[in-house]
């Protein structure tokens, strides 16, 4: 059995041993700095094309020719900053500068709406009490006449 694929046996409840059913976490990918990538490129290009030294360098560094060509294109475009490791996943969106203001205004609106609902309820109760007691209703305010 290849030593890289060997799964150590574990003791089972019935006394037998066998491979563990747990999945082992994958190792982290090696991250290379821009200086490391440039160093590898320079060393790679010092060897003649097709030489065994190029293959030995790639095996030693654990890279493929596709990475060499990608790094070379980035270097030739002048994108040295792109040779640095890039974070994985989607790019974060910048925070909206008005989001805090909108949240504050929405909370204030909800608070004022609740106070308005409570005031309208109190006014309705006062009207019903006035009707039950038979008292005259005071003259409406200007805002009530417009409605």
PyMOL commands that set and color helices and strands:
alter all, ss='L'
color gray80, all
select helices_A, chain A and resi 34-46+52-61+65-77+80-83+99-133+142-146
alter helices_A, ss='H'
color red, helices_A
select strands_A, chain A and resi 9-11+17-19
alter strands_A, ss='S'
color yellow, strands_A
deselect
rebuild
show_as cartoon
